[in-house]
Amino acid sequence: MNAHIVPVKTYLAVFAALMVLLVATVAASFLNLGPFSIVVALTIAIVKALLIVLYFMHVRYSSRLTRVFVIAGVVWLIIMLSLTLNDYISRSWLPVPGH
C-alpha cells in the first residue's frame, strides 16, 4: 500500500485556517445576528469538521471506499439527528411561548 506523505506546510495551513475559524466562532458569538446566529455557528463548525476529517484523518488522500464510508457515516448522523429533533419538536410537554 502506498502511503501519501502530507507536507508539513499543508498541516500548518490547515492549523492556521482552524485558528482563524476559532476566532470567527468567538467573534460570531458576540454578534447579535438574530435567527442567523445558529446558521453562522453551524457553518463555521461544519467547515472546521470538514478540514479535520479531510486533512488530519487523511480522508482526502484515501481510497474511494474510505470516502464512501465517511459519507455514509455523515448521512447516518444526519438521519439520527433529524429523527431525534423530530421527536423532540413533536412533544406536547414543551412550553408554549406566551402561556
C-alpha positions in Angstrom: 0.0 0.0 0.0 1.3 3.4 -1.0 1.2 5.9 1.9 0.7 9.6 0.9 3.2 11.9 2.6 1.5 15.2 3.5 3.9 18.1 3.7 4.2 20.0 7.0 3.3 23.2 5.1 -0.2 21.7 4.5 -0.6 20.9 8.2 0.4 24.4 9.1 -2.0 25.9 6.6 -4.9 23.8 8.0 -3.9 24.7 11.5 -3.9 28.4 10.6 -7.3 28.0 9.0 -8.7 26.3 12.1 -7.3 29.1 14.3 -8.9 31.7 12.0 -12.2 29.8 12.2 -11.9 29.6 16.0 -11.6 33.4 16.1 -14.5 33.7 13.8 -16.6 31.4 16.1 -15.8 33.5 19.1 -16.5 36.8 17.2 -19.8 35.4 15.9 -20.8 34.5 19.5 -20.7 38.2 20.4 -22.7 39.4 17.4 -26.5 39.5 17.6 -27.5 38.1 14.2 -30.9 37.1 15.3 -32.1 33.8 13.7 -28.9 33.7 11.6 -26.7 33.2 14.6 -27.2 29.4 14.5 -26.7 29.3 10.7 -23.3 31.1 11.1 -22.2 29.0 14.0 -23.1 25.7 12.3 -21.5 26.8 9.0 -18.2 27.6 10.8 -18.5 24.3 12.7 -19.1 22.3 9.5 -16.1 23.9 7.8 -13.9 23.1 10.8 -15.1 19.5 10.9 -14.5 19.1 7.2 -10.9 20.4 7.5 -10.2 18.0 10.3 -11.7 15.0 8.5 -10.0 15.7 5.2 -6.5 16.5 6.4 -6.0 15.2 9.9 -7.9 12.0 9.3 -6.3 11.7 5.8 -9.6 11.1 4.0 -8.5 13.5 1.2 -5.8 11.1 0.3 -7.7 7.9 1.0 -9.4 5.5 -1.4 -12.9 6.0 -2.7 -14.2 3.2 -0.5 -13.0 5.2 2.6 -14.8 8.3 1.3 -18.0 6.2 0.8 -17.8 5.1 4.4 -17.2 8.6 5.7 -20.1 10.0 3.7 -22.3 7.1 4.9 -21.4 7.9 8.5 -22.3 11.6 8.0 -25.6 10.6 6.3 -26.4 8.2 9.2 -25.6 11.0 11.7 -28.0 13.4 9.9 -30.7 10.7 9.9 -30.3 10.1 13.6 -30.3 13.8 14.5 -33.3 14.6 12.3 -35.3 11.7 13.9 -34.3 12.9 17.4 -35.2 16.5 16.7 -38.5 15.4 15.1 -39.4 13.6 18.3 -38.3 16.5 20.5 -40.3 19.1 18.5 -43.4 17.0 18.4 -43.6 16.6 22.2 -46.7 18.1 23.8 -44.9 18.9 27.1 -42.8 21.6 25.5 -43.6 25.1 27.0 -45.7 27.2 24.7 -44.5 30.8 24.4 -47.0 33.3 25.9 -48.7 30.9 28.3 
